[in-house]
Amino acid sequence: MKKILCIGFILWLGLGRITASSQVPEQAGQYYAEGKYSEAAGLYESLLAEGQESAGLYYNLGNCYYKMGENTKAILNYERALLLKPGDEMARYNLKMAQQAIVDKIEVLPELFLVRWYRALENHFSADQWGYISVALFILFLGMAALFFYSRSIGVKKVGFSIGILSFLLTLGTVYFAMRQNERVTEREYAIITTPSVTVKGAPDKSGTSLFLIHEGLKVKVVGELGDWYNIRLADGNEGWIAKADLEKI
């Protein structure tokens, strides 16, 4: 499987994505090709420390950590790549590969088909992509409005009116999706457990009742915080408190 990842990295990314998309020095790609994953990861981390951020950068860094056997860090970076670029199928595939090493197998609460469909649609594009789509639809709306007001043909006016109304409604929908995706990026409500094993407490205190045990690599939702503690929720609906030091936000 690791061989597949390596081949996928070279063929799909190439040095072009490493340098163009993520603005990573060519040396990082060379290190990766030579199997010097630690050195390559160090270069990617230095770019993050400088404030640079992109889906490609997190994807490349995730690949380095996966090759180094650090699955938790790989999962964290693949998740960050998908946060910025939800439609990245390679990042999603590699994430599933890394998640195979997770100890906890949490059953996700069932959702209605319409809810799943809506979430899939909303997460299909990033905030920027939804923004571009909304601009294009609004331009189409303006064109149809001009057609409606200035055309002398009744048939053309009807077509302009119908398409104009549809494009305006779609514009509102895509603007909403763009806002939702932007909230996901700014709020960072999900996190990855980074401590080998964590006892979830019933209260934000070490003396709180122990509820259940979770392990590193698990993705959780942060639903609240108090002092040095986070209130987390698992995919199966279970909730509790853990120390902030035991996780890292995506």
C-alpha positions in Angstrom: 0.0 0.0 0.0 2.8 2.4 0.8 4.3 1.7 -2.7 0.9 2.7 -4.1 1.1 6.0 -2.2 4.6 6.7 -3.4 3.6 6.1 -7.0 0.4 8.1 -6.6 2.5 11.0 -5.1 4.9 11.1 -8.1 2.4 10.6 -10.9 -0.5 12.8 -9.6 1.4 15.5 -7.9 4.7 15.6 -9.7 7.2 18.3 -8.8 4.8 20.8 -10.6 2.3 20.7 -7.8 4.9 20.8 -5.1 6.4 24.0 -6.5 3.4 25.6 -8.2 0.5 24.9 -6.0 2.2 24.9 -2.6 5.2 27.1 -3.5 7.4 24.5 -1.8 11.1 24.6 -2.8 12.2 22.0 -5.4 14.5 20.6 -2.8 11.5 19.2 -0.8 10.4 17.2 -3.8 13.9 16.0 -4.3 14.1 14.9 -0.7 10.8 13.0 -1.0 11.9 11.2 -4.3 15.1 10.2 -2.5 13.2 8.8 0.5 14.4 11.6 2.8 10.9 12.1 4.2 12.0 13.7 7.4 14.0 16.4 5.6 11.1 17.0 3.2 8.7 17.3 6.1 11.0 19.8 7.7 10.9 22.1 4.6 7.1 21.9 4.5 6.8 22.6 8.2 9.1 25.7 7.8 6.7 27.0 5.2 3.8 26.6 7.5 5.7 28.4 10.2 6.1 31.3 7.8 2.4 31.5 7.5 2.0 29.8 4.1 -1.0 27.5 3.8 -2.5 25.4 1.0 -4.2 22.1 0.4 -1.2 20.9 -1.6 1.2 21.8 1.2 -0.8 19.8 3.7 -1.2 16.9 1.3 2.6 16.7 0.7 3.3 17.0 4.4 0.8 14.2 5.1 2.5 12.0 2.6 5.8 12.5 4.3 4.5 11.6 7.7 2.7 8.6 6.3 6.0 7.3 4.8 7.7 8.0 8.2 5.0 5.8 9.9 3.6 8.8 11.9 -0.1 8.1 11.0 -1.6 10.6 13.4 0.3 13.5 11.9 -0.5 12.1 8.4 -4.2 12.1 9.3 -4.1 15.6 10.7 -2.5 17.0 7.5 -4.7 15.1 5.1 -7.7 16.4 7.0 -6.4 19.9 6.8 -5.8 19.4 3.0 -9.5 18.3 2.7 -10.6 21.3 4.8 -9.1 23.7 2.2 -10.0 21.5 -0.8 -12.9 19.1 -0.1 -12.9 17.6 -3.5 -9.3 16.3 -3.4 -9.8 12.6 -4.0 -6.2 11.7 -3.6 -6.1 13.3 -0.1 -9.3 11.5 0.8 -7.9 8.2 -0.4 -4.7 8.6 1.5 -6.6 9.6 4.6 -8.5 6.4 4.5 -5.2 4.5 4.2 -3.8 6.2 7.2 -7.0 5.7 9.2 -6.6 2.0 9.0 -4.1 2.2 11.8 -6.6 3.9 14.2 -7.5 1.8 17.2 -11.0 3.2 17.7 -13.7 2.2 15.2 -16.5 4.5 15.8 -19.9 3.8 14.2 -21.3 7.0 12.7 -24.8 8.0 13.6 -27.2 7.3 10.6 -28.4 10.3 8.6 -31.3 10.8 6.3 -30.5 10.5 2.6 -31.4 14.2 2.0 -29.0 15.3 4.8 -26.2 13.1 3.4 -26.9 14.5 -0.1 -26.9 18.1 1.1 -23.6 17.6 3.0 -22.0 16.0 0.0 -23.0 18.9 -2.2 -21.9 21.5 0.2 -18.5 19.9 0.7 -17.9 19.2 -3.0 -16.2 22.5 -3.5 -14.1 24.8 -1.4 -15.2 28.3 -0.3 -13.2 29.9 -3.1 -14.7 27.5 -5.7 -18.2 28.2 -4.5 -17.4 31.9 -4.7 -16.3 31.6 -8.3 -19.5 29.7 -9.2 -21.7 32.3 -7.5 -20.0 35.1 -9.5 -20.5 33.3 -12.7 -24.2 32.6 -11.9 -24.7 36.3 -11.0 -23.2 37.4 -14.3 -25.6 35.0 -16.0 -28.4 36.6 -14.0 -27.4 40.1 -15.2 -27.2 38.9 -18.8 -30.7 37.4 -18.6 -32.0 40.5 -16.9 -30.6 42.7 -19.8 -32.2 40.2 -22.2 -35.6 40.5 -20.5 -35.6 44.3 -20.4 -34.1 45.1 -23.8 -35.3 42.3 -26.0 -38.4 43.1 -28.2 -39.3 39.4 -28.6 -41.8 38.0 -26.1 -40.3 34.5 -26.4 -36.8 35.8 -25.6 -38.2 37.8 -22.7 -39.8 34.7 -21.2 -36.5 32.7 -21.6 -34.5 35.6 -20.1 -37.0 35.8 -17.2 -37.0 32.1 -16.4 -33.2 31.6 -16.7 -32.7 34.9 -14.8 -34.8 33.8 -11.8 -33.2 30.3 -11.7 -29.6 31.8 -11.9 -30.5 34.3 -9.1 -31.7 31.6 -6.8 -28.7 29.4 -7.6 -26.5 32.4 -6.9 -28.0 32.7 -3.4 -27.5 29.0 -2.8 -23.8 29.0 -3.9 -23.1 32.2 -1.8 -24.5 30.3 1.2 -22.3 27.3 0.5 -19.3 29.6 0.2 -20.1 31.2 3.5 -20.5 27.8 5.2 -17.2 26.5 3.8 -15.5 29.6 4.9 -16.9 29.1 8.4 -15.5 25.6 8.5 -12.0 26.9 7.6 -12.1 29.7 10.2 -13.8 28.0 13.1 -11.9 24.7 12.8 -14.5 22.8 14.9 -12.9 19.4 14.3 -9.7 18.0 15.8 -7.5 14.9 15.9 -6.5 13.1 19.1 -2.7 13.3 19.4 -2.1 11.5 22.7 -1.7 7.7 22.5 -4.7 7.1 24.8 -7.1 9.6 26.5 -9.7 9.0 29.2 -12.7 11.1 28.4 -14.1 12.8 31.6 -17.6 13.7 32.6 -16.5 17.1 33.7 -13.6 19.5 32.9 -11.4 18.3 35.7 -8.9 15.5 36.3 -11.1 14.2 39.2 -14.2 14.0 36.9 -15.9 10.7 36.3 -14.1 8.6 33.6 -16.5 7.9 30.8 -14.6 6.0 28.1 -11.2 5.7 26.5 -10.2 6.9 23.1 -6.9 6.8 21.2 -4.7 8.9 18.9 -5.7 9.5 15.3 -9.4 9.7 16.1 -11.3 12.6 14.7 -13.6 14.4 17.1 -15.8 17.5 17.1 -15.1 20.3 19.6 -18.5 21.6 20.9 -17.2 23.7 23.8 -14.3 24.6 26.0 -13.6 25.7 29.5 -10.1 26.6 30.7 -7.7 24.0 29.6 -10.4 21.5 28.6 -12.4 20.8 25.5 -15.9 19.4 25.4 -15.8 16.9 22.5 -18.3 14.8 20.6 -17.6 11.5 18.8 -19.2 10.5 15.5 -21.5 8.1 17.5 -22.9 10.9 19.6 -20.9 10.3 22.8 -19.6 13.4 24.5 -17.1 14.3 27.3 -14.2 16.4 28.3 -10.5 16.1 27.5 -7.5 18.3 28.1 -6.6 20.7 25.3 -3.1 19.2 25.2 -4.5 15.8 24.1 -5.7 17.0 20.7 -4.9 19.4 17.8 -7.5 21.2 15.8 -7.7 20.5 12.1 
